[in-house]
């Protein structure tokens, strides 16, 4: 289990590195380079628009790769999704700017971002299911949380490279070629991920299935549409909070508050370190007390912390911004630490790869694609403190709270062995 979980974590980290490095570039540099005829605010909105296209592609990727995962196995999904995401990320680093090729530049950016999202949409379902279906029932949330640590590691890798380049290069050098280096590095990371995943065994639960679904998506839509919509709505707040902290706040802090790029990156990265460290701890609580209580608690915390978070951000003080970001990400990981166990448990094995991945990635469209755009627009109509952003996050948190309240608990029920009296989880 440790080797399997480590390989899933590493692969997920690499895929999310590819996805996050684009978000950071969109916040810091893509607007002026690819949309120079726009005003600064409109350029940022346009860059975040291409960022959002990746989220729109993710449900399509989950349908495509989910079909493969339910028909042919979880393992092939991991290899093909990693290849697609890695290749498209390297290609982003090679796209000429608007000054060189004109309108073709943002069009190419849009297409490659779509392919990135397509690959990542398949990645999550394969990585999580391979781990969850190998894990013992009583520790399923813990082992399944390892792929959920991957996004934190990927974010730290992406922003660590950006931070180092920001410190070593002048603004002109960074804008001219420095921002491309993290995209080119994705090629080496993808090759290492493929090597790690080459020795993974197929999910035993998949091998036990006798009647594989011929059209998994059709079955999900026919029999589980309500579950898909509820999980998408439930997960929206996690994406909204995460991308408010890790993407929108970078643009807001540097452009509106005048905080240096380096300071903003350090504050966000420090908060992500705390979030990543707490992931297995929260997952253990999910194994002990259930998935649903932690999800409800995380939603409530996100609703209560939204206004304090934007107020702390508006100070421009590093320590206070770090405190605001950390509180928001603790609420986020209280939910998302158990999601990798919760979503697969909600679906029957024959359509699990499609159902869980589609619900997860539709939540990304609702919470991740729209949030940077909505937050940027809302922040233009207030004073120094972006209260509109706080209200937006609170509303999304309450929506997700209602959706989680309508979902069932899935934690395996502890059973007592008749002779020894010892408890073990079943299910």
Buried (B, 14 or more C-beta within 10 A) or exposed (E): EEEBBEBBBBBBBBBBBBBBBBBBBBBBBBBBBBBEEBEEBEBBBBBBBBBBBBBBBBBBBBBBBBBBBBBBBBBBBBBBBBBBBBBBBBBBBEBEBBEEEEEEBBBBBBBBBBBBBBBBBBBBBBBBBBBBBBBEBBBBBBBBBBBBBBBBBBBBBBBBBBBBBBEEBEEEEBBBEBBBBBBBBBBEBBBEBBEBBEEBEBBEBBEEBEEBBEBBBEBBBEEBEEBBEBBBBBBBBBBBBBBBBBBBBBBBBBBBBEBEBBBBBBBBBBBBBBBBEBBBEBBBBBBEBBBBBBBBBBBBBBBBBBBBBBBBBBBBBBEBBBBBBBBBBBBBBBBBBBBBBBBBBBBEBBBBBBBBBBBBBBBBBBBBBBBBBBBBBBBEEBEEBBBBBBBBBBBBBBBBBEBBEEBEEBBBEBBEEEEEEEEEBEE
